[in-house]
Amino acid sequence: MKLGWEGEAEDAAAAARAGSELAVLTSQREGESLTLGNEFAEIRVSKVLTRNGARLLIESPRSGQWITLDPLELEALTWQNEATLSAMVGNPFAPLIADAEEPTDGVEGGTSP
């Protein structure tokens, strides 16, 4: 008997897509990567060239998570205060603001009975 969960196939497909995307990005690295770490975290930072211009690829080898940021997104970090960054650190492995969910039954924010 194999145990599974609802949405397992979708999760596996999303993981495969993310892995493929990361492989493409790492093949587009320009220059050497920089690794920074302390007792709490370790990250690897690389410049990657995409069809939409240069991006900063930030990878967490421990968790396997990664993100690319364009220059405007990087500059937006400089606009934040310590409280915003503390809120991000205080909510690990989750976005600070969740993605908007699709409306159900044509009612925005509604749920099925």
N, C-alpha and C positions, 0 to 999 in steps of 0.2 A: 504494500500500500504506500503510495507516494502522497505526502502531504503537500499542500499548496495553499494559495490564497487567492482571493478575488483580485483580478488585475495582474496576476503573475506574468502572463504572456506580454501584457502591455509594458510592465516594468522591465522585462528581459529585452524587449525590442528597443525601449528607450535607452537602456544601458549599452546595447550594441551600437545604436546610432551615436551616442556620446563617445564611445570608444573609437569609432571610425573618425569622427570629427576631430578628436584629440590627436589621432595618428596623422591626419592631414596637417593639422596645425604644427605639430612637432617637426614635420618634414619641411616646414617653411620657416624654421628658426633662422634668425640672422645673428651671428656672433655667438659668444659663449653665454650660457645660463649663469645666473647668480643664485646661490642658495643662502638663505638666512634662517637662523633658528635660535631657539632658546629652550628652556626646560618645558615650555608650554606648547610650542608649535614649531614647525619647520615648513618653509615655503621655497619654491623654486620659481624664479622670475626670468622670462625670456621675451625678447622682441621677436614677433612673428610678422611676416608680410602676407597680407591677405589681398583679395581682389578689391577690398574696400579700404585699403591703406594699412599702415602699421598699427599693430595692436600689442598690448602687453599681455602675455600669457602668464597667469599666476596659477601654480599648481601646488597642491598639498599632497606630498608623497604618502603621508601617514593615512589620510582619509580617502585619497584617490579623487578628491573633488578638484575642480579647476574652473577658471573663468577667464575670458578675454575682455580687456577694457580698451576702449579707444581714447584718444587724447582728451575729449570732452568729459568722458566718464571719470578719467583720472583727475582732471582739474576739479570736478565736482567733489571729490574727496577733500580738497583743500577748503571747500566752503562749509564743511561740517564742523560741529563743535565736539568737545569731548563726550558730552552726554549721548550724542548720536552714535559715536563709535563704541561707547560703553554698552549701549543697548544692543548693538550688533554682536559684540563679544558675549553679552549676557544671554543671547539666544542662539547657541551654537547649532550648526547644521540646518538652519532654517532661515528663510528670508525675513527681513525686518518687516516688510509689507508683503502679504500673501498675494498671489496672482488672483485676478478677478475670476470668479467661477462663471460658467455658462448659466444663463437663466433657465429655470425649469418650468415646463408647461407654459412658456410665453410670459411668465410673471417674473419680473426682475427680482432677484433675491428670494424668490419663493421656493417652497419645497413641495414635493409630492405628498399627498396625505397617506 
